Amino acid sequence: MLNNIGLPGLLLIAVVVLVLFGRGKISSLMGEVGKGITSFKKGVSDGSKELEDTADAARDVTPEAEKDKA
């Protein structure tokens, strides 16, 4: 059923949404969506940095005395 929407159907849906909610409401909603996406990307970046830091700390477990002998 949704496979046959096409461009005219999408335009009709966009116009109906614009009429129902108004330009200001849609603008503020898109601003919030943008902030959410930015926050998600920052969280993913922080998580991957944290994983890299723990992986670096876990790799090198050789005591300093044995490193000096090598």
C-alpha positions as CSV (number, residue, x, y, z in Angstrom):
1,M,0.0,0.0,0.0
2,L,2.7,2.5,0.9
3,N,4.9,1.5,-2.0
4,N,2.8,3.6,-4.5
5,I,2.8,6.9,-2.7
6,G,5.0,8.8,-5.2
7,L,5.8,12.5,-5.3
8,P,2.2,13.9,-5.5
9,G,1.3,11.9,-2.4
10,L,4.3,13.1,-0.5
11,L,3.5,16.7,-1.4
12,L,-0.1,16.3,-0.3
13,I,1.0,14.8,3.0
14,A,3.5,17.7,3.5
15,V,0.8,20.3,2.8
16,V,-1.6,18.7,5.2
17,V,1.0,18.5,8.0
18,L,1.9,22.2,7.3
19,V,-1.8,23.2,7.6
20,L,-2.4,21.2,10.7
21,F,0.7,22.2,12.7
22,G,1.8,25.5,11.2
23,R,5.2,26.7,10.1
24,G,6.4,27.7,13.6
25,K,5.6,24.4,15.2
26,I,7.3,22.4,12.4
27,S,10.3,24.7,12.6
28,S,10.7,24.1,16.3
29,L,10.2,20.4,15.9
30,M,12.9,20.2,13.3
31,G,15.2,22.2,15.5
32,E,14.7,19.6,18.3
33,V,15.3,16.8,15.9
34,G,18.6,18.4,14.8
35,K,19.7,18.8,18.5
36,G,18.8,15.1,19.1
37,I,20.9,14.0,16.1
38,T,23.8,16.1,17.2
39,S,23.6,14.7,20.7
40,F,23.4,11.2,19.4
41,K,26.5,11.7,17.2
42,K,28.4,13.2,20.2
43,G,27.4,10.2,22.4
44,V,28.6,7.7,19.8
45,S,31.9,9.6,19.4
46,D,32.4,9.7,23.1
47,G,31.6,6.0,23.4
48,S,34.1,5.0,20.7
49,K,36.8,7.2,22.3
50,E,36.1,5.5,25.7
51,L,36.4,2.1,24.1
52,E,39.7,3.0,22.4
53,D,41.1,4.3,25.7
54,T,40.1,1.1,27.5
55,A,41.5,-1.0,24.7
56,D,44.9,0.9,24.8
57,A,45.1,0.4,28.6
58,A,44.3,-3.3,28.3
59,R,46.9,-4.0,25.5
60,D,50.0,-3.1,27.4
61,V,50.2,-5.2,30.5
62,T,54.0,-5.9,30.5
63,P,55.7,-4.7,33.7
64,E,58.1,-1.8,33.2
65,A,61.1,-3.9,34.4
66,E,60.6,-6.5,31.6
67,K,60.2,-3.7,29.0
68,D,63.6,-2.3,30.0
69,K,65.3,-5.8,29.5
70,A,64.0,-6.1,26.0
